[in-house]
């Protein structure tokens, strides 16, 4: 599996609704970051389903290197 494209070097703030399913982009190629637009098709990536437990603001990873996908864990701060 190849490494995902770094779509951004800061998390993306989005309003989410508890219980609703969102599809987080894992490949980094989506034009609708941080969400999937199907740009991964034909490759080894697939979107990650995310169902938040609380409504409100969520900080989703844009660098695609988080260890808490899809939530930002600060990994973007260590990228060169």
DRENDREN-935168 format. One record per atom (N, C-alpha, C): x, y negated, z negated; atom name; residue in three letters. Coordinates in nm, 4 decimals, decimal comma, always signed. Layout:
BEGIN
x;y;z;rodren;marvex
X;Y;Z;CA;Ala
...
END
This chain:
BEGIN
x;y;z;rodren;marvex
+0,0839;+0,1177;+0,0000;N;Unk
+0,0000;+0,0000;+0,0000;CA;Unk
+0,0887;-0,1245;+0,0000;C;Unk
+0,0580;-0,2199;+0,0842;N;Unk
+0,1336;-0,3432;+0,0894;CA;Unk
+0,0883;-0,4383;-0,0194;C;Unk
+0,1692;-0,5386;-0,0445;N;Unk
+0,1361;-0,6366;-0,1476;CA;Unk
+0,0385;-0,7398;-0,0915;C;Unk
-0,0515;-0,7849;-0,1756;N;Unk
-0,1515;-0,8835;-0,1356;CA;Unk
-0,0868;-1,0182;-0,1055;C;Unk
-0,1500;-1,0939;-0,0186;N;Unk
-0,1093;-1,2309;+0,0123;CA;Unk
-0,1400;-1,3172;-0,1100;C;Unk
-0,0499;-1,4067;-0,1438;N;Unk
-0,0750;-1,5015;-0,2527;CA;Unk
-0,1663;-1,6098;-0,1966;C;Unk
-0,2914;-1,6104;-0,2410;N;Unk
-0,3897;-1,7051;-0,1884;CA;Unk
-0,3803;-1,8408;-0,2580;C;Unk
-0,3209;-1,8439;-0,3766;N;Unk
-0,3053;-1,9676;-0,4513;CA;Unk
-0,2167;-1,9459;-0,5710;C;Unk
-0,1667;-2,0549;-0,6260;N;Unk
-0,0755;-2,0450;-0,7397;CA;Unk
-0,1358;-2,1040;-0,8665;C;Unk
-0,2692;-2,1040;-0,8701;N;Unk
-0,3445;-2,1472;-0,9881;CA;Unk
-0,4772;-2,0732;-0,9852;C;Unk
-0,5368;-2,0470;-1,1012;N;Unk
-0,6657;-1,9776;-1,1030;CA;Unk
-0,7760;-2,0644;-1,0427;C;Unk
-0,8817;-1,9998;-1,0000;N;Unk
-0,9962;-2,0692;-0,9418;CA;Unk
-1,1118;-2,0609;-1,0408;C;Unk
-1,1627;-2,1774;-1,0781;N;Unk
-1,2741;-2,1855;-1,1722;CA;Unk
-1,4056;-2,1667;-1,0967;C;Unk
-1,4857;-2,0715;-1,1420;N;Unk
-1,6166;-2,0475;-1,0807;CA;Unk
-1,7217;-2,0291;-1,1900;C;Unk
-1,8429;-2,0686;-1,1597;N;Unk
-1,9559;-2,0436;-1,2495;CA;Unk
-2,0118;-1,9066;-1,2145;C;Unk
-2,0243;-1,8209;-1,3147;N;Unk
-2,0756;-1,6862;-1,2930;CA;Unk
-2,1988;-1,6633;-1,3777;C;Unk
-2,2776;-1,5672;-1,3341;N;Unk
-2,4013;-1,5307;-1,4037;CA;Unk
-2,3868;-1,3901;-1,4602;C;Unk
-2,4137;-1,3731;-1,5872;N;Unk
-2,4044;-1,2420;-1,6513;CA;Unk
-2,4895;-1,1392;-1,5781;C;Unk
-2,4328;-1,0221;-1,5542;N;Unk
-2,5047;-0,9131;-1,4905;CA;Unk
-2,5059;-0,9163;-1,3391;C;Unk
-2,4649;-1,0261;-1,2790;N;Unk
-2,4609;-1,0370;-1,1322;CA;Unk
-2,3288;-0,9801;-1,0823;C;Unk
-2,3321;-0,9104;-0,9691;N;Unk
-2,2112;-0,8522;-0,9127;CA;Unk
-2,1457;-0,9486;-0,8145;C;Unk
-2,0171;-0,9706;-0,8351;N;Unk
-1,9346;-1,0534;-0,7460;CA;Unk
-1,8267;-0,9635;-0,6881;C;Unk
-1,7823;-0,9930;-0,5685;N;Unk
-1,6778;-0,9123;-0,5051;CA;Unk
-1,5528;-0,9978;-0,4873;C;Unk
-1,4549;-0,9716;-0,5740;N;Unk
-1,3297;-1,0466;-0,5772;CA;Unk
-1,2375;-0,9972;-0,4678;C;Unk
-1,1782;-1,0900;-0,3950;N;Unk
-1,0827;-1,0578;-0,2887;CA;Unk
-0,9553;-1,0014;-0,3495;C;Unk
-0,9106;-0,8858;-0,3031;N;Unk
-0,7865;-0,8269;-0,3512;CA;Unk
-0,6716;-0,8435;-0,2523;C;Unk
-0,7028;-0,8729;-0,1258;N;Unk
-0,5981;-0,8816;-0,0237;CA;Unk
-0,5357;-1,0207;-0,0142;C;Unk
-0,6086;-1,1232;-0,0568;N;Unk
-0,5595;-1,2598;-0,0503;CA;Unk
-0,5861;-1,3300;+0,0820;C;Unk
-0,6507;-1,2636;+0,1761;N;Unk
-0,6727;-1,3206;+0,3094;CA;Unk
-0,8081;-1,3893;+0,3262;C;Unk
-0,8978;-1,3727;+0,2330;N;Unk
-1,0324;-1,4283;+0,2450;CA;Unk
-1,0305;-1,5807;+0,2533;C;Unk
-1,1132;-1,6361;+0,3381;N;Unk
-1,1288;-1,7813;+0,3489;CA;Unk
-1,2241;-1,8318;+0,2405;C;Unk
-1,2895;-1,7397;+0,1683;N;Unk
-1,3858;-1,7757;+0,0622;CA;Unk
-1,3286;-1,7462;-0,0769;C;Unk
-1,2002;-1,7680;-0,0969;N;Unk
-1,1355;-1,7388;-0,2251;CA;Unk
-1,2140;-1,7992;-0,3404;C;Unk
-1,2283;-1,7269;-0,4480;N;Unk
-1,1630;-1,6002;-0,4800;CA;Unk
-1,2435;-1,4782;-0,4378;C;Unk
-1,3479;-1,5000;-0,3598;N;Unk
-1,4374;-1,3906;-0,3230;CA;Unk
-1,4053;-1,3330;-0,1852;C;Unk
-1,4456;-1,2108;-0,1631;N;Unk
-1,4206;-1,1376;-0,0392;CA;Unk
-1,5079;-1,1886;+0,0748;C;Unk
-1,4478;-1,2002;+0,1934;N;Unk
-1,5238;-1,2324;+0,3143;CA;Unk
-1,5075;-1,1242;+0,4210;C;Unk
-1,4456;-1,0117;+0,3843;N;Unk
-1,4275;-0,8999;+0,4770;CA;Unk
-1,2960;-0,9038;+0,5526;C;Unk
-1,2085;-0,9988;+0,5237;N;Unk
-1,0804;-1,0106;+0,5947;CA;Unk
-0,9892;-0,8905;+0,5757;C;Unk
-1,0151;-0,8095;+0,4745;N;Unk
-0,9337;-0,6914;+0,4457;CA;Unk
-0,9574;-0,5771;+0,5433;C;Unk
-1,0654;-0,5821;+0,6181;N;Unk
-1,1035;-0,4685;+0,7027;CA;Unk
-0,9910;-0,4283;+0,7969;C;Unk
-0,9693;-0,2973;+0,8033;N;Unk
-0,8632;-0,2424;+0,8858;CA;Unk
-0,7330;-0,2263;+0,8084;C;Unk
-0,7325;-0,2668;+0,6834;N;Unk
-0,6128;-0,2560;+0,6004;CA;Unk
-0,6367;-0,1636;+0,4824;C;Unk
-0,5451;-0,1662;+0,3880;N;Unk
-0,5531;-0,0753;+0,2728;CA;Unk
-0,6250;-0,1360;+0,1528;C;Unk
-0,6724;-0,2599;+0,1639;N;Unk
-0,7386;-0,3261;+0,0521;CA;Unk
-0,8901;-0,3122;+0,0590;C;Unk
-0,9537;-0,3239;-0,0569;N;Unk
-1,0995;-0,3305;-0,0634;CA;Unk
-1,1335;-0,4250;-0,1784;C;Unk
-1,2486;-0,4911;-0,1727;N;Unk
-1,2824;-0,5861;-0,2776;CA;Unk
-1,3064;-0,5168;-0,4117;C;Unk
-1,2902;-0,5937;-0,5177;N;Unk
-1,3130;-0,5431;-0,6524;CA;Unk
-1,4453;-0,5977;-0,7029;C;Unk
-1,5375;-0,5084;-0,7388;N;Unk
-1,6664;-0,5513;-0,7940;CA;Unk
-1,6433;-0,6029;-0,9360;C;Unk
-1,6983;-0,7195;-0,9638;N;Unk
-1,6855;-0,7834;-1,0950;CA;Unk
-1,8245;-0,8205;-1,1437;C;Unk
-1,8610;-0,7690;-1,2616;N;Unk
-1,9905;-0,7985;-1,3228;CA;Unk
-1,9629;-0,8615;-1,4595;C;Unk
-1,9708;-0,9952;-1,4680;N;Unk
-1,9421;-1,0605;-1,5960;CA;Unk
-2,0470;-1,0280;-1,7017;C;Unk
-2,0029;-1,0256;-1,8257;N;Unk
-2,0940;-0,9989;-1,9369;CA;Unk
-2,1538;-1,1276;-1,9932;C;Unk
-2,0940;-1,2423;-1,9588;N;Unk
-2,1426;-1,3716;-2,0057;CA;Unk
-2,1543;-1,4685;-1,8888;C;Unk
-2,2562;-1,5523;-1,8900;N;Unk
-2,2711;-1,6577;-1,7899;CA;Unk
-2,1835;-1,7761;-1,8280;C;Unk
-2,1369;-1,8485;-1,7282;N;Unk
-2,0554;-1,9665;-1,7525;CA;Unk
-1,9342;-1,9683;-1,6627;C;Unk
-1,8335;-2,0431;-1,7049;N;Unk
-1,7118;-2,0599;-1,6269;CA;Unk
-1,6202;-1,9392;-1,6436;C;Unk
-1,5659;-1,8936;-1,5318;N;Unk
-1,4651;-1,7872;-1,5328;CA;Unk
-1,3473;-1,8348;-1,4491;C;Unk
-1,2281;-1,8008;-1,4918;N;Unk
-1,1067;-1,8370;-1,4187;CA;Unk
-1,0575;-1,7120;-1,3466;C;Unk
-1,0795;-1,7079;-1,2146;N;Unk
-1,0428;-1,5903;-1,1357;CA;Unk
-0,9055;-1,6094;-1,0719;C;Unk
-0,8319;-1,5016;-1,0668;N;Unk
-0,6955;-1,5024;-1,0147;CA;Unk
-0,6937;-1,5326;-0,8652;C;Unk
-0,6012;-1,6193;-0,8252;N;Unk
-0,5820;-1,6496;-0,6829;CA;Unk
-0,4494;-1,5946;-0,6320;C;Unk
-0,3553;-1,5674;-0,7241;N;Unk
-0,2249;-1,5170;-0,6792;CA;Unk
-0,2290;-1,3671;-0,6480;C;Unk
-0,3332;-1,3011;-0,6944;N;Unk
-0,3551;-1,1569;-0,6713;CA;Unk
-0,2524;-1,0682;-0,7405;C;Unk
-0,1855;-1,1217;-0,8440;N;Unk
-0,0857;-1,0445;-0,9177;CA;Unk
-0,1265;-1,0200;-1,0628;C;Unk
-0,2453;-1,0640;-1,1030;N;Unk
-0,2913;-1,0479;-1,2405;CA;Unk
-0,2967;-0,9013;-1,2823;C;Unk
-0,2816;-0,8798;-1,4108;N;Unk
-0,2951;-0,7448;-1,4661;CA;Unk
-0,4314;-0,7292;-1,5334;C;Unk
-0,5169;-0,8323;-1,5205;N;Unk
-0,6510;-0,8312;-1,5799;CA;Unk
-0,7563;-0,8606;-1,4725;C;Unk
-0,7354;-0,8084;-1,3533;N;Unk
-0,8218;-0,8389;-1,2387;CA;Unk
-0,9697;-0,8232;-1,2723;C;Unk
-1,0485;-0,9189;-1,2265;N;Unk
-1,0153;-1,0326;-1,1412;CA;Unk
-0,9784;-1,1596;-1,2178;C;Unk
-0,9702;-1,1506;-1,3504;N;Unk
-0,9439;-1,2697;-1,4317;CA;Unk
-0,7961;-1,3060;-1,4311;C;Unk
-0,7681;-1,4340;-1,4340;N;Unk
-0,6315;-1,4835;-1,4387;CA;Unk
-0,5678;-1,4468;-1,5726;C;Unk
-0,4425;-1,4013;-1,5683;N;Unk
-0,3686;-1,3725;-1,6916;CA;Unk
-0,2421;-1,4572;-1,7008;C;Unk
-0,2288;-1,5562;-1,6119;N;Unk
-0,1135;-1,6445;-1,6136;CA;Unk
+0,0047;-1,5976;-1,5321;C;Unk
-0,0075;-1,4842;-1,4645;N;Unk
+0,1030;-1,4308;-1,3845;CA;Unk
+0,1521;-1,5311;-1,2795;C;Unk
+0,0646;-1,6153;-1,2281;N;Unk
+0,1022;-1,7134;-1,1263;CA;Unk
+0,2164;-1,8041;-1,1733;C;Unk
+0,2286;-1,8212;-1,3045;N;Unk
+0,3342;-1,9074;-1,3595;CA;Unk
+0,4732;-1,8465;-1,3444;C;Unk
+0,4790;-1,7163;-1,3163;N;Unk
+0,6082;-1,6477;-1,3047;CA;Unk
+0,6500;-1,6250;-1,1596;C;Unk
+0,5676;-1,6647;-1,0661;N;Unk
+0,5994;-1,6430;-0,9250;CA;Unk
+0,7064;-1,7407;-0,8776;C;Unk
+0,7953;-1,6912;-0,7925;N;Unk
+0,9037;-1,7757;-0,7409;CA;Unk
+0,8629;-1,8607;-0,6245;C;Unk
END
